[in-house]
Amino acid sequence: MRRLVVLLQISLLAACGNSWISRPSEAREQAQVDATRLGEIASNQLALPNNDRSIKFAIIGDSGRGDRPQHEIAAQMVAYRQRFDYKFVLMAGDNIYEGPATGEDYRLKFEEPYQPLLDAGVKFYAALGNHDDTNQIFYKPFNMDGHRYYTFVPPVDPITRWDTRVRFFALDSTYLSFEQIRWFEKEVTESRAEWKIAFLHHPLYTSGRYTLAARGIRLALESAFVNGGVDVVFSGHEHLYERAELQRGILYFITGGAGSLRAGDAAPSPVVARSYDQDYHFMLAEISDDGFFFQAINRLGVTVDAGSLRRPTADTTDRR
């Protein structure tokens, strides 16, 4: 029933809003993704630049099970942080399975797995998934401040924040509304950030089992992403890892394997550059003057994808 409601909402939004789509700027069309050869990356090796003045963060999705795989991924996150000092984590939904969450759920499915990171002061920023209790917006460690959708700048020192201007946008793709999309269009258009990163639960591009729903989400949101100058979008929902081919200047990731897995769900697709569904995973990312860099890692510490997104620097002068 919830899936039907979501599809109906998306259909209405797509029909009544975002009907115009402007062409991406020439600079955005010239953006380039370079994938790193996986054979060149040893197990447990960091494949990111790890610059002093850069924005460093991790990304997880579909994590909140409280079982052994979630703990094993969390342990890898802790291990990699010894070499890559990220300050915050994006959560792409389904943060606490399943439905109404008790204090025990938060303890077993979030606090215990990530306790070393929480103790180190790492902040978590959550987006809601379709299996999440909407009251998660009031759970302080998720930093949602009572909002289903919100925007923030990285929790890093002011000098780093000034050197690399980044803004993040968390969306609630389970309950899309006119109000939310209008809010996002205003916020993303008015932002003068050099890099704009969105994260939400449902993917816009996928080779997995939710391709039909992805089309609906794409109709509702893609024009706002393109017109607002979004560079990168993270999602979950599919219990696998995927990196899409560059779509109208935007790089899309699915990172739904920090606690859930559907082995064999990835399928060949012309819009997908890299898929991985053999094991659980998480992601690390870094943004600097040189570009956006990414690395996806499984629970054995093996890199399953890595690379960079670079675009002409002139694009940053056109940001509105």
C-alpha positions in Angstrom: 0.0 0.0 0.0 2.8 2.4 0.9 4.5 1.8 -2.4 1.2 2.5 -4.3 0.8 5.8 -2.4 4.3 6.8 -3.2 3.9 6.0 -6.9 0.6 8.0 -7.0 2.3 11.0 -5.3 5.2 10.9 -7.7 2.9 10.7 -10.7 1.0 13.8 -9.6 4.2 15.7 -8.8 5.7 14.8 -12.2 2.5 15.9 -14.0 2.0 19.2 -12.1 5.5 20.3 -11.3 9.0 20.3 -12.8 7.5 19.9 -16.3 10.2 22.2 -17.9 13.7 20.9 -18.1 16.5 23.2 -19.2 19.6 22.0 -21.0 22.6 21.4 -18.7 25.3 24.0 -19.1 28.2 23.1 -21.4 30.5 22.9 -18.4 28.2 20.3 -16.8 28.1 18.3 -20.0 31.9 18.3 -20.0 32.1 16.8 -16.5 34.2 13.6 -16.5 34.2 10.5 -14.3 37.5 8.6 -14.1 37.3 5.1 -12.6 40.3 3.7 -10.8 41.6 0.3 -11.9 40.6 -2.0 -9.1 43.6 -4.2 -9.6 45.8 -1.2 -8.6 44.1 -1.0 -5.1 45.3 -3.5 -2.5 43.0 -4.8 0.2 42.5 -2.3 3.0 44.2 0.5 1.0 42.8 4.0 0.8 42.2 5.1 -2.7 41.4 8.7 -2.0 43.7 11.8 -2.1 43.3 12.4 1.6 44.2 16.1 1.3 44.6 18.3 4.4 42.0 20.8 3.4 39.2 18.7 2.0 35.7 17.6 3.0 35.8 14.0 4.0 32.8 11.8 4.8 31.3 8.3 4.7 28.0 7.1 3.3 25.8 4.2 4.4 22.3 3.0 3.5 19.8 0.3 4.5 22.0 -0.2 7.6 19.7 -0.6 10.6 19.5 -4.4 11.2 21.6 -4.8 14.3 23.1 -8.0 13.0 26.6 -9.3 12.3 27.1 -7.8 8.8 26.2 -4.3 10.0 28.7 -4.7 12.8 31.4 -5.9 10.4 30.8 -2.9 8.0 30.9 -0.6 11.0 34.3 -2.1 12.0 35.6 -1.4 8.6 34.4 2.2 8.8 36.3 2.5 12.1 39.4 1.0 10.6 39.5 3.2 7.5 38.9 6.3 9.7 42.3 5.7 11.2 43.7 6.7 7.8 41.0 8.9 6.5 39.7 11.2 9.2 36.1 11.8 8.1 33.9 14.0 10.4 30.4 12.9 9.4 28.4 10.1 7.8 25.4 10.4 5.5 22.6 7.8 6.0 20.5 7.1 2.9 17.5 5.7 4.7 16.2 2.5 6.3 18.2 3.5 9.3 16.3 1.5 11.8 14.3 -1.5 10.7 11.3 -2.1 11.0 8.5 0.5 11.5 7.9 2.0 15.0 11.3 2.2 16.7 11.9 1.7 20.5 14.8 2.8 22.5 16.1 -0.7 22.3 16.0 -0.5 18.5 18.1 2.6 18.4 20.6 1.0 20.8 20.9 -2.3 19.0 20.7 -1.1 15.4 22.6 2.2 15.6 24.3 3.1 18.8 26.1 -0.2 19.4 27.4 -0.8 15.8 28.7 2.8 15.5 29.7 3.5 19.1 33.4 4.0 18.3 32.5 6.6 15.7 30.0 8.3 18.0 32.6 8.4 20.8 35.1 10.0 18.4 32.6 12.8 17.7 31.6 11.7 14.2 28.2 13.1 13.3 25.5 11.2 11.4 23.0 12.9 9.1 20.0 10.8 8.2 17.4 10.7 5.4 14.2 8.7 6.0 13.6 5.4 4.2 10.3 3.5 3.6 11.0 1.2 6.5 11.8 4.0 9.0 9.7 5.4 11.8 9.0 9.0 10.9 9.7 9.9 14.5 13.4 9.4 13.7 13.4 13.1 12.9 13.4 13.7 16.6 16.3 11.3 17.4 19.1 13.7 18.2 22.0 11.6 16.9 20.4 11.7 13.4 20.8 15.5 13.3 17.4 16.0 11.5 16.2 18.6 14.1 12.6 17.5 13.6 12.6 17.9 9.8 11.9 15.3 7.2 14.0 17.2 4.7 16.8 19.7 5.5 20.1 21.2 4.3 23.4 21.6 6.0 27.0 22.6 5.5 29.8 20.1 6.6 30.6 20.1 10.3 34.3 20.9 9.7 36.6 23.8 10.7 35.7 27.2 9.1 38.9 27.3 7.0 38.2 24.0 5.4 34.6 24.9 4.9 35.6 28.2 3.2 38.2 26.5 1.0 35.8 23.9 -0.4 32.2 25.2 -0.4 29.9 22.3 -0.1 26.2 22.0 0.8 24.2 18.9 1.5 20.5 18.4 0.9 18.6 15.5 2.6 15.2 14.6 1.0 12.3 12.4 2.1 11.6 10.4 -1.1 9.0 8.2 0.7 6.6 11.1 1.2 7.4 13.5 -1.6 5.1 16.6 -1.6 4.7 19.8 -3.6 5.9 21.6 -0.5 9.1 19.6 -0.2 10.0 20.0 -3.9 9.3 23.7 -3.9 11.5 24.0 -0.7 14.3 22.1 -2.4 14.1 24.1 -5.6 14.4 27.3 -3.7 17.2 26.2 -1.4 19.4 24.5 -4.1 18.9 27.4 -6.5 19.8 30.1 -4.0 22.9 28.2 -2.7 26.2 29.5 -3.9 28.0 26.3 -2.9 30.6 25.0 -5.4 29.5 21.5 -4.7 25.9 20.4 -4.1 25.2 16.9 -2.8 21.8 15.4 -2.4 20.9 12.2 -0.5 17.6 10.4 -0.3 16.4 6.8 0.0 14.9 5.9 -3.4 17.2 5.9 -6.4 16.6 7.7 -9.7 18.7 5.2 -11.7 19.0 1.5 -11.0 19.4 -1.9 -12.6 17.8 -3.6 -9.6 14.2 -4.6 -8.8 12.9 -1.0 -8.4 13.4 0.3 -12.0 9.7 1.3 -12.4 9.7 3.3 -9.1 13.0 4.9 -10.1 11.4 6.3 -13.2 8.7 8.0 -11.1 11.3 9.5 -8.7 13.2 10.6 -11.7 10.2 12.4 -13.2 9.6 14.2 -9.9 13.1 15.2 -9.0 15.6 15.1 -11.9 14.8 18.5 -13.4 15.2 20.1 -10.0 18.6 18.4 -9.6 19.7 19.5 -13.0 18.4 23.1 -12.8 19.7 23.5 -9.2 23.3 22.5 -10.2 23.4 19.3 -8.1 26.7 17.4 -8.7 26.2 14.1 -6.8 23.2 12.1 -5.5 23.4 9.2 -3.0 20.5 6.8 -2.4 19.8 3.4 -1.0 16.6 1.2 -1.2 18.3 -1.3 -3.5 20.4 -3.6 -1.4 23.5 -3.3 -3.5 26.1 -0.8 -4.8 25.8 1.0 -8.1 27.4 3.9 -9.8 25.4 5.2 -12.8 26.9 6.6 -15.9 27.0 10.4 -15.7 23.4 11.6 -16.3 23.1 15.2 -17.5 26.1 16.2 -15.5 25.1 14.4 -12.3 26.7 11.4 -10.7 24.3 9.0 -9.1 25.2 6.3 -6.5 23.2 3.6 -4.8 24.8 2.6 -1.5 22.2 0.3 0.1 24.4 -2.4 1.5 25.6 -1.3 5.0 23.3 -3.8 6.7 21.2 -5.4 3.9 22.1 -7.4 0.8 20.3 -8.9 -2.2 22.9 -10.9 -4.0 22.2 -11.2 -7.7 19.9 -8.3 -8.0 22.1 -6.1 -10.2 21.5 -6.5 -13.9 23.2 -5.3 -17.1 22.1 -1.8 -17.9 23.3 0.9 -20.3 22.9 3.6 -17.6 25.0 1.8 -15.0 28.8 2.0 -15.0 29.5 -0.2 -12.0 27.5 -2.7 -10.0 28.4 -4.8 -7.0 25.9 -7.2 -5.2 28.2 -9.9 -3.8 28.7 -8.5 -0.3 27.8 -5.7 2.0 29.5 -2.3 1.6 29.9 1.3 2.6 31.4 4.4 0.9 34.0 7.0 1.6 34.0 10.4 -0.3 36.3 13.4 -0.5 35.7 16.8 -2.0 38.6 19.2 -2.7 39.6 21.8 -5.3 40.6 18.9 -7.6 37.2 17.4 -7.7 35.0 14.8 -6.0 36.5 11.4 -5.1 34.8 8.2 -4.1 35.6 4.7 -2.9 33.2 1.8 -2.1 34.5 -0.9 0.2 33.1 -4.3 1.3 33.2 -5.8 4.8 36.6 -7.5 4.1 38.1 -4.1 3.3 38.3 -4.8 -0.4 37.6 -1.8 -2.7 34.8 -2.6 -5.1 34.7 0.8 -6.9 36.7 4.0 -6.8 37.3 7.1 -8.9 36.7 10.8 -9.3 34.3 13.3 -10.8 36.0 16.4 -12.3 34.4 19.3 -14.1 35.7 22.6 -15.6 36.4 25.1 -12.9 34.4 27.7 -14.9 31.3 25.9 -13.8 31.7 27.1 -10.2 31.4 30.7 -11.3 28.0 30.1 -12.8 26.5 28.8 -9.6 23.4 30.7 -8.5 
